[in-house]
């Protein structure tokens, strides 16, 4: 039977994209979250105990062939004790809390305090506070008998200190000065810096004018004449412009002349 547990904190939130269990990377991906229930929230713990007891009674007939296991595995753990999986300690965020993980193959609903869907995944993170709707159920898998927890939905009611390494953009970066605007070309195709250099002195101005003249001559289409086989006629033929590599060579030489 689904129940809503209020006043809890969330960790390991995988509510928008399913993921494989951390202790079984090859397992089936599921939506999940770890729920931290403060031990001071006695009403929530009483509701959890009642739901677990009801799931055990239902499991005797539905999953365990009428025989109640002496010690069925329960998914709710003491955050001040060792992990049942390997005996290691729970994380610091679990201290003073009851801890359980709820999961689902289907995407759970995720809403805000006004019960409106949360679209932005960045608003849902480990460390936030809220309410959770779950259902406890009995299972019998590969000889293991116990009580698991299915996830139906999450309601975020408030922000909290992020757990783990989550940082804000302001903490991660500093403002960067704007890049200088690109220089506009001056008449004739010269950059602003080169044109300013060319006007420092009469000699530099002469060099600039001379270079502009050379480039204009090289880039124009020159004409060549040849005599026709018929006497009295002259045919004008357009010659090919110089290759761009030659123009670059002359331009580079001209710029070097400006700087000397």
C-alpha positions as a Python dict, from the first residue, in 0.01 Angstrom:
ca = {
    (1, 'X'): (0, 0, 0),
    (2, 'X'): (151, 337, -98),
    (3, 'X'): (236, 575, 184),
    (4, 'X'): (368, 932, 189),
    (5, 'X'): (660, 1007, 419),
    (6, 'X'): (711, 1374, 496),
    (7, 'X'): (1005, 1578, 617),
    (8, 'X'): (1283, 1372, 458),
    (9, 'X'): (1611, 1451, 287),
    (10, 'X'): (1720, 1304, -42),
    (11, 'X'): (2052, 1162, -158),
    (12, 'X'): (2172, 985, -473),
    (13, 'X'): (1887, 1131, -676),
    (14, 'X'): (1840, 954, -1010),
    (15, 'X'): (1490, 1076, -1081),
    (16, 'X'): (1517, 1187, -1444),
    (17, 'X'): (1749, 922, -1587),
    (18, 'X'): (1759, 555, -1478),
    (19, 'X'): (2091, 416, -1360),
    (20, 'X'): (2224, 75, -1265),
    (21, 'X'): (2272, 11, -891),
    (22, 'X'): (2607, 142, -763),
    (23, 'X'): (2689, -203, -622),
    (24, 'X'): (2583, -381, -942),
    (25, 'X'): (2691, -189, -1255),
    (26, 'X'): (2556, -467, -1478),
    (27, 'X'): (2214, -458, -1312),
    (28, 'X'): (1894, -324, -1463),
    (29, 'X'): (1886, 58, -1476),
    (30, 'X'): (1618, 209, -1251),
    (31, 'X'): (1501, 546, -1127),
    (32, 'X'): (1594, 578, -763),
    (33, 'X'): (1679, 792, -464),
    (34, 'X'): (1806, 734, -113),
    (35, 'X'): (1575, 868, 156),
    (36, 'X'): (1713, 1003, 485),
    (37, 'X'): (1455, 1019, 765),
    (38, 'X'): (1580, 1213, 1069),
    (39, 'X'): (1541, 1008, 1386),
    (40, 'X'): (1365, 1306, 1538),
    (41, 'X'): (1084, 1248, 1287),
    (42, 'X'): (917, 980, 1497),
    (43, 'X'): (585, 1002, 1310),
    (44, 'X'): (756, 911, 983),
    (45, 'X'): (940, 617, 1145),
    (46, 'X'): (614, 485, 1292),
    (47, 'X'): (449, 498, 947),
    (48, 'X'): (745, 314, 793),
    (49, 'X'): (737, 39, 1059),
    (50, 'X'): (365, -11, 1006),
    (51, 'X'): (404, -34, 628),
    (52, 'X'): (693, -283, 661),
    (53, 'X'): (492, -503, 898),
    (54, 'X'): (200, -504, 655),
    (55, 'X'): (433, -600, 367),
    (56, 'X'): (571, -892, 570),
    (57, 'X'): (223, -1025, 641),
    (58, 'X'): (130, -995, 274),
    (59, 'X'): (453, -1167, 171),
    (60, 'X'): (388, -1478, 379),
    (61, 'X'): (110, -1588, 147),
    (62, 'X'): (205, -1405, -173),
    (63, 'X'): (582, -1466, -188),
    (64, 'X'): (699, -1706, 81),
    (65, 'X'): (462, -2002, 43),
    (66, 'X'): (292, -1947, 377),
    (67, 'X'): (616, -1952, 578),
    (68, 'X'): (744, -1640, 745),
    (69, 'X'): (1124, -1606, 722),
    (70, 'X'): (1291, -1587, 1064),
    (71, 'X'): (1481, -1272, 966),
    (72, 'X'): (1363, -1122, 638),
    (73, 'X'): (1597, -858, 498),
    (74, 'X'): (1452, -513, 562),
    (75, 'X'): (1550, -222, 337),
    (76, 'X'): (1539, 36, 618),
    (77, 'X'): (1873, 79, 795),
    (78, 'X'): (2019, 272, 1088),
    (79, 'X'): (2244, 547, 947),
    (80, 'X'): (2454, 535, 1266),
    (81, 'X'): (2532, 166, 1216),
    (82, 'X'): (2721, -36, 954),
    (83, 'X'): (2603, -102, 602),
    (84, 'X'): (2447, -447, 578),
    (85, 'X'): (2617, -507, 243),
    (86, 'X'): (2981, -485, 351),
    (87, 'X'): (2987, -365, 711),
    (88, 'X'): (3132, -23, 625),
    (89, 'X'): (2998, 296, 778),
    (90, 'X'): (2728, 501, 609),
    (91, 'X'): (2817, 846, 483),
    (92, 'X'): (2828, 1144, 716),
    (93, 'X'): (2495, 1268, 578),
    (94, 'X'): (2327, 951, 709),
    (95, 'X'): (2420, 1011, 1072),
    (96, 'X'): (2117, 1054, 1293),
    (97, 'X'): (1882, 922, 1023),
    (98, 'X'): (1698, 613, 913),
    (99, 'X'): (1809, 526, 561),
    (100, 'X'): (1644, 338, 276),
    (101, 'X'): (1658, 340, -103),
    (102, 'X'): (1345, 344, -318),
    (103, 'X'): (1353, 256, -689),
    (104, 'X'): (1127, 201, -988),
    (105, 'X'): (1147, 87, -1348),
    (106, 'X'): (901, 360, -1444),
    (107, 'X'): (981, 730, -1417),
    (108, 'X'): (845, 870, -1089),
    (109, 'X'): (656, 1197, -1069),
    (110, 'X'): (870, 1486, -946),
    (111, 'X'): (683, 1796, -827),
    (112, 'X'): (745, 2115, -632),
    (113, 'X'): (577, 2248, -320),
    (114, 'X'): (273, 2353, -527),
    (115, 'X'): (251, 2003, -680),
    (116, 'X'): (365, 2137, -1017),
    (117, 'X'): (597, 1918, -1227),
    (118, 'X'): (965, 2006, -1200),
    (119, 'X'): (1106, 2028, -1551),
    (120, 'X'): (1456, 2157, -1474),
    (121, 'X'): (1670, 1864, -1351),
    (122, 'X'): (1913, 2103, -1178),
    (123, 'X'): (1640, 2183, -924),
    (124, 'X'): (1652, 1823, -800),
    (125, 'X'): (1973, 1728, -622),
    (126, 'X'): (2118, 1534, -332),
    (127, 'X'): (2065, 1738, -18),
    (128, 'X'): (1722, 1886, -90),
    (129, 'X'): (1427, 1834, 143),
    (130, 'X'): (1078, 1708, 67),
    (131, 'X'): (824, 1428, 82),
    (132, 'X'): (829, 1089, -84),
    (133, 'X'): (556, 845, -183),
    (134, 'X'): (663, 480, -170),
    (135, 'X'): (528, 131, -124),
    (136, 'X'): (700, -148, 70),
    (137, 'X'): (670, -498, -79),
    (138, 'X'): (787, -852, -13),
    (139, 'X'): (1024, -1029, -252),
    (140, 'X'): (1175, -1373, -301),
    (141, 'X'): (1468, -1352, -541),
    (142, 'X'): (1734, -1620, -583),
    (143, 'X'): (1659, -1753, -238),
    (144, 'X'): (1676, -1411, -76),
    (145, 'X'): (1362, -1307, 106),
    (146, 'X'): (1294, -961, 234),
    (147, 'X'): (1115, -629, 203),
    (148, 'X'): (1198, -380, -71),
    (149, 'X'): (1078, -30, -144),
    (150, 'X'): (920, 96, -465),
    (151, 'X'): (937, 462, -563),
    (152, 'X'): (621, 637, -681),
    (153, 'X'): (710, 1005, -664),
    (154, 'X'): (899, 1288, -498),
    (155, 'X'): (787, 1631, -384),
    (156, 'X'): (1054, 1893, -325),
    (157, 'X'): (961, 2128, -42),
    (158, 'X'): (1288, 2308, 26),
    (159, 'X'): (1655, 2347, -57),
    (160, 'X'): (1937, 2214, 157),
    (161, 'X'): (2315, 2199, 160),
    (162, 'X'): (2416, 1997, -148),
    (163, 'X'): (2570, 1661, -70),
    (164, 'X'): (2883, 1550, -248),
    (165, 'X'): (3083, 1775, -481),
    (166, 'X'): (2798, 1981, -628),
    (167, 'X'): (2903, 2344, -674),
    (168, 'X'): (2741, 2653, -817),
    (169, 'X'): (2863, 2838, -1127),
    (170, 'X'): (2967, 3133, -906),
    (171, 'X'): (3183, 2901, -694),
    (172, 'X'): (3341, 2735, -995),
    (173, 'X'): (3422, 3036, -1214),
    (174, 'X'): (3528, 3400, -1203),
    (175, 'X'): (3408, 3671, -1442),
    (176, 'X'): (3628, 3707, -1750),
    (177, 'X'): (3702, 4047, -1906),
    (178, 'X'): (3542, 4099, -2244),
    (179, 'X'): (3771, 4043, -2542),
    (180, 'X'): (3874, 4360, -2733),
    (181, 'X'): (3665, 4439, -3037),
    (182, 'X'): (3805, 4337, -3373),
    (183, 'X'): (3987, 4618, -3553),
    (184, 'X'): (3818, 4763, -3856),
    (185, 'X'): (4009, 4775, -4182),
    (186, 'X'): (4116, 5114, -4314),
    (187, 'X'): (4075, 5224, -4676),
    (188, 'X'): (4294, 5015, -4898),
    (189, 'X'): (4265, 4704, -4686),
    (190, 'X'): (4524, 4788, -4416),
    (191, 'X'): (4460, 4699, -4055),
    (192, 'X'): (4428, 4982, -3803),
    (193, 'X'): (4761, 4900, -3639),
    (194, 'X'): (4949, 4897, -3971),
    (195, 'X'): (4786, 5219, -4090),
    (196, 'X'): (4871, 5395, -3763),
    (197, 'X'): (5231, 5281, -3800),
    (198, 'X'): (5244, 5412, -4154),
    (199, 'X'): (5148, 5764, -4046),
    (200, 'X'): (5406, 5807, -3772),
    (201, 'X'): (5643, 5994, -4004),
    (202, 'X'): (5663, 6113, -4366),
    (203, 'X'): (5902, 5831, -4444),
    (204, 'X'): (5661, 5569, -4306),
    (205, 'X'): (5375, 5733, -4494),
    (206, 'X'): (5573, 5706, -4817),
    (207, 'X'): (5640, 5335, -4746),
    (208, 'X'): (5269, 5274, -4692),
    (209, 'X'): (5168, 5450, -5012),
    (210, 'X'): (5438, 5273, -5206),
    (211, 'X'): (5328, 4934, -5076),
    (212, 'X'): (4965, 5003, -5157),
    (213, 'X'): (5065, 5094, -5510),
    (214, 'X'): (5271, 4775, -5557),
    (215, 'X'): (4989, 4554, -5427),
    (216, 'X'): (4732, 4725, -5650),
    (217, 'X'): (4953, 4670, -5952),
    (218, 'X'): (5014, 4304, -5870),
    (219, 'X'): (4649, 4225, -5808),
    (220, 'X'): (4518, 4396, -6122),
    (221, 'X'): (4476, 4212, -6445),
    (222, 'X'): (4756, 4313, -6672),
    (223, 'X'): (4725, 4310, -7045),
    (224, 'X'): (4975, 4194, -7295),
    (225, 'X'): (4986, 4252, -7665),
    (226, 'X'): (5085, 4030, -7942),
    (227, 'X'): (5088, 4085, -8313),
    (228, 'X'): (4826, 3912, -8512),
    (229, 'X'): (4909, 3699, -8810),
    (230, 'X'): (4713, 3950, -9011),
    (231, 'X'): (4906, 4270, -9080),
    (232, 'X'): (4769, 4588, -8929),
    (233, 'X'): (4589, 4427, -8634),
    (234, 'X'): (4689, 4418, -8267),
    (235, 'X'): (4505, 4178, -8033),
    (236, 'X'): (4475, 4261, -7659),
    (237, 'X'): (4503, 3954, -7435),
    (238, 'X'): (4441, 3949, -7059),
    (239, 'X'): (4720, 3797, -6857),
    (240, 'X'): (4657, 3582, -6550),
    (241, 'X'): (4700, 3751, -6210),
    (242, 'X'): (4995, 3649, -6002),
    (243, 'X'): (4946, 3355, -5764),
    (244, 'X'): (4823, 3441, -5415),
    (245, 'X'): (5149, 3303, -5271),
    (246, 'X'): (5341, 3575, -5452),
    (247, 'X'): (5105, 3839, -5319),
    (248, 'X'): (5154, 3712, -4967),
    (249, 'X'): (5530, 3729, -5011),
    (250, 'X'): (5517, 4090, -5130),
    (251, 'X'): (5271, 4186, -4857),
    (252, 'X'): (5492, 4030, -4592),
    (253, 'X'): (5795, 4210, -4724),
    (254, 'X'): (5603, 4537, -4721),
    (255, 'X'): (5495, 4489, -4363),
    (256, 'X'): (5855, 4414, -4267),
    (257, 'X'): (5960, 4739, -4436),
    (258, 'X'): (5704, 4934, -4229),
    (259, 'X'): (5844, 4798, -3907),
    (260, 'X'): (6206, 4883, -3984),
}
